[in-house]
Amino acid sequence: MTSPLRLDTRAQLAAARATAADPVAVVMTMGALHEGHDALLHAARDRAGAGTVIATVFVNPLQFGPGEDFQRYPRTLESDLARCRAAGVDLAFTPAPDEMYPHGEPLVRVDPGPWGTVLEGASRPGHFAGVLTVVYKLLQATRPAVACFGEKDYQQLSLIRAMARDLDLPVEVVSVPTVREPDGLALSSRNRYLSPAQRRAAAGVPATLRAGADAAARGASPEQVLTAATQTLSATPEVKLDYLALTDPDLRPLAEPVGTALAPLAPVPADGVARLLIAAWVGSTRLIDNIEILLPRGDE
């Protein structure tokens, strides 16, 4: 299998895109690829068929706040390209920051709206404006029919879907399920920062989500789901909670969250589908995760 064509400039990408076979599917990453990214790349390959898969590898400075880990974020381009090759990627766009932002930090950014200010947005002000701005720019540059994003970053996924819908972008946003390690921890580039002891403690994050899902399966109310999850989390004191929230699929809260404020509560969806989201610190590493749960339906 040949290596993907590496493109470092927007001009190179434009030239390659002009002759690329349709349909085009894109996967946007910040590099340090792992099995979770592999799932995204394979999903893109499946959706593109005989068309073109484009992977982008770009550590986006706009989405890092003061004191966050932009400088120490892992850069592993050669191994990233090897993973792209194994997954059947055709084009790999690997720009430098000054290629993406030739005029410096952009004066105009994509406003994520009110749902960009809660949960991750409350903990990381400005984060989603940085995410949506670079995603918009990359969608303009790659012009895909399909863009694949992981469910692990559920709020990000929801906001990208909303951006595509509200700004009339001609792209289908496809979600890909979270890939997990045997103990349930969601695969993340940041997991490599954990010491062995911290890695063991981090299993308390998915355990917390599972406890909430199990409670829901037993017919628990939204409030009882959060209580069950919180009780499980308390068994792992090394995990320091940022927030724990139960929402509908559009991020409207179904119960009073722990650790962050949201808008007024929404009714349980008629189909019972909800999302339990968590962010927590293990040592100096911040982990996020979420799970779909099924609550008793609103008519039950």
N, C-alpha and C positions, 0 to 999 in steps of 0.2 A: 504494500500500500504506500502510495506517495505521500510526502508531507503536505500539509495544507500550505497554500501560497500565503506567505507572510507579507502583510501590508502595513507599513509604518506611518503612511501619510494619508490624508483625506483624498489627495489627488490620485494616489495609487488605488485606493478603495473605489473611487468613482470610476476609474478606467476598468477595473475588474468587474465591478457591478454592472457596467454597461453591456458586457458580454456574458453575464452569468445566466445559467439556465433557470427558468422559473418552474415551480414556485421557489421562493427564497424563504428559508427559516433562519432565524437568528437566535443566538444565546449570548446574553451579555454577562460578563464575569469581571471580577477584579483579580483574577488569577489565583494562584495557590490552589489549583484544581484538585479535586478529590472525587470519590465515588458519587457524591451527590451531584457534582457537575457532570459526571459521566451520564447520569440518568437524563439530565437536561439535553445533553448533546445527542444522545440516542433518540430521545423524543423528537428533537428537531430533525434528525435524519429520517425518522419514520414519517414525519409530516411532509418533509420536502420530497420524498421519493426520489425520482430521477432529477430533481431540481438541485438547488444549491444550499448548503449549510454554511452560514457565517458565524464564527465565534469572535467575540470581542474580548480583549484582555486589557483592562484599563483600571488602575487604582485611582478612583475619582476623588480629587482633593476637596471638591465642593461638599461632599457628604460627611466629612470628618469635622467635628467641632473642636474647639480649643481643648487641649489636653488629651485628645483621643489618639489612636494609635496609627496615624497615617505613616509616619516615618518607619515604624517597626512592622507595618503590615507586610506579610511575607511576599516576596517577589521570586517566583520560580518559573521563569518564562520557558526555559528549555524543556522542563518536565511538563509544563502546561501544553506546549506544542506537541509533545509526544502523546499526551492524552487526546488532544484534538485529532491527531493522525489516527489513533486507534479507533476513535468514534466516527470516522468518516467525514470529518470537517473538510470543506473545500477551501475556504478563505479564513484567515486569522488576522483580524485587525488589531494591531498592537501599538497604539499611538502613545506619544509622550504627552504630558499635560499641556505644553505649549503648542502642541498640534491640535488638541481638542479646544483649547482656549487661547487662540493666538493673540487676542487683545487683552489678556489677563482675565481676572475673575469677571464673569459676565455681569453687566449692569441689569439685564433683564433675565429673570428666572421664572420657571413654572411654579405658580402658587398652588400648593397642595390643598388649600382650602381648610375648613374647620377640622376635618378628620386627619389632617396632617399635623395637628397640634396636640393630639392626645396620645397616650401610650408611648410608643417610640418617639413621637414628635414632642411630647412633654419632657421626656428624659434627654432628648437630643435636639434642642431647638435648631431649626434650619436644615436638619438632616434631609427631610423629604423634598424640600425645594432643590437641594443638590442632586438627589436621586432622580427626580422627575426631569430636571433640566438635562442631565446627561443622557437619560433614556430617550428623551425627545430628540436630542441631537443625533444619537446613534440610530434611531428609527428613520430620521430624515436621510442619514448617510447610507443606510443599508437598504431601505425601502422594501422590507420583507412583507410577505403575506401572513407569516406566523412569527410570533415571538414567544419563546418558552421561558417561564420563570418558575422558581421553586416555591412550594407552599410554606417552607420554613420561615421565609420572610413574608408572613401573611399580610401584614399591613401594607408593606411595599407592593405586593401583588395586587391588593385591592385598589390602591391608589393609581397604579399603572393602568388597571382596567378602567377606572373612572376617567383618567386622562384620555385614554384612547376613545372612550365613548363621548365625553363632553367636548373634546376638541376635534371630533370627526376624523380621527386618524384611521387610515385604511389598513388596519392590521388586526389579526385575531390574536388575542392574548391567551395563551394556553398555560394552564397550571400543571405542575408536575409534583407528585407526592414527595414528601420528605424522605430522604434515605437515612437510615439509622444504624448505629452500631449495635452489637448483640445485646447490650444492656439497655438499649432504647435511646441513648444520647444521639441527638441529631448531629449528623456530620457537619462540621464547620471548619473553615480555615483557622479560626481562633482556638480550636481545641488543642492545637499544638502548643499553646502557651501554658497549658495546665501541667502541674507536676503530677507524679503518679498518685499521690494522696488526694490532690484536688480532682484528678480525673475520676477517682472512685466516688468522691463526694458529688461530682456533677451528675451522677446517675440519679440523684434526688430530683433533678429538674423534670425529666420525663416521667419519673414515678409520681410526681405531683399531678401531672396532666392525666396520667392513667387513673389515679384515684378519683379525679373529678369525673372522668368518662365512666368509670365503673359505677359511681353514685348515680349518674344520670341514667344508666342502664337499669338501675333498680327503681327508677321512678322519682328520683330526687328533684326538688325544686331548684331553680337557679341559685338561690341563697344556700341551699344544702350542698350543691355542687361545689361552690366556693369554700364552704366550711370543710368538706371532706378533703379538698385539695390542700387547703392551708394546714390541716392537721398532719397530713403526710409530709408536707414541707418542713414542719417543725421538728421532724425526726432527724433532719440533716442540718444542724446549726451552722455548718460551714458554708451553706448556701444562703446568701443574703439577698432577700427579695427586693426587687425594684417595683414591679407591679404584677398583679395577677388579676385578670379580667375575663369575664364571660360575656360574649357579645353575640349578636346575630351575624350572619355572613357579611353584612355591610358595616360591621364595627359599631353598631348601636348597642349600648350596654343592656344586659338583661338582669343584672344585679349590681349592687354597689361594689365596685372593684376594691382591691386591696392595693394601696400604694400610689394611686393616681386618680385624678378626677375625670369623669366623663360627663356627657350630656345627660338629660333626664332619661329614665329607664324606658326601654321599649318592651312591647309585649312579646311573649315567646312566639316565634314564627309558627305558622299553621302546620308546616311540615316537621317542626321540632328541631331542625338543623341549626346548630349553634357552634361557636368557636371559643375554646378556652385558650387564652394567651398568657405567656409568662415571660418576664425578663428578670434575671438574677445575676448576682456577682458570685463567682467562686475565686477567691483570691483577688487578683487584679484583672481577671478575665470576665467579661460580661457576655452572658449566654442568653439567647432568645429561643423560644420554641412555642408551638401551638398544636392543638389537636381538634379535629372535628368531633363533636359529641351530639347525641340525639336525646333531646329532652322530651318529656311527655308533651304531646301536641296540644296546641291551644284549645282544641275542641274536646280534649279528654278530661 
